[in-house]
Amino acid sequence: MANEFTTPFDAYRAKLEFALRMLCFGHEFRQQACEFEMLRIKRDLAAMRSTREAALGAPEGRALLAAASFAKLNGSVQGEHHVG
């Protein structure tokens, strides 16, 4: 019976170890992708805040803000449709 083929347990362990390593690599990749996305979002938010501050500092920006606030209070923002 020495010719009979049997798979040693080391082969199963190696396959399981390989599968677990691939899962770990996938998890680490997703974590890094999320971290990069969060950095991009923080960068874009900072750019939007600085743009808003610059716009509000200009006289035209203050007038635009006043008009937008007035329109919002009256419910007449462009694109909104009220059913009444």
Secondary structure as UniProt FT lines:
FT   TURN            2..3
FT   HELIX           9..57
FT   HELIX           59..74
FT   TURN            78..79
//
